[in-house]
């Protein structure tokens, strides 16, 4: 073993190669798992639930518009 080979060996011992993360094996491992199990919803209820969500969002939007309008009336106009 020559001096250059010995120096290389010392370098490898002092600076090991970085550990690379393992690649996912299956497609299920490619995405993050769900934090909680998703509820099972019968397909016939999906449309009804989506309608309820849209109605709720509509009500929230209207409420926000009323709040925004009230705030605009209270603030003096900016010159």
N, C-alpha and C positions, 0 to 999 in steps of 0.2 A: 504494500500500500504506500503510494507516494504522498508527498506533502500536500499536493493539491487535492487528492482524494480524501485525505484526512480532514482538511479544512472544510470540504463539502459535507462530509459526515458530521462535523461539529455544527455547521450551519443548520443542517436538517434537524439535529437534536435540539438546537436552541430555538429555531423557528419552524415548528411543525406546520404543515399545510392547513389552511382553514377548513373547517368542517362545513360541507355544503348541505343544505337542508334536503331531505329526501323528497322525491317527486311523488305526488299522490298516485296510487296504483289504479284506483277505480274512480269513475265520474262522481260517485257519492261523496268522495273525500275532497272534491274540488271546491265545494261551497261550504260556507259556515253552517253549522247545525242550527236548527230553530231553537231559540232559548226556551220556549215552552211548547209542548205538543199542540199541534193545530187541532181545533175542534172538528169533528166530523159533522158536516152539514148536508142534509139530503138535497139533491139537485133541485127539487121543486121549491125549496125554501130560499135558494140563492137569490133569485129575482126579488123576492119580497124583502130580504135583508138588504140588498143593494138599494132598493127604493127607500127603505127607512133611513139608510145612511145618507142618501142624496137629500131627502126631506130635512134631515137634521142639519146637514151642511147649509142648505138654503136658509133655514131659520137662523143659524149662526151668522151667515153673511148679512142678512137683513139687520140683525142686532148690531153688528159692527158698523154698518152704514149709518144707523141711527146715532151711535156713539160718535162716529166721525163727524157727522153733521152737527151734533151738539157741541163738540169741541171747536169746530170751525166758527160757530156763532159766538162762542165765548172769547176767542182769541181776537185781538185787534189785527187788522191787516198789516202786513209787513211792507214798509215803504220801499 
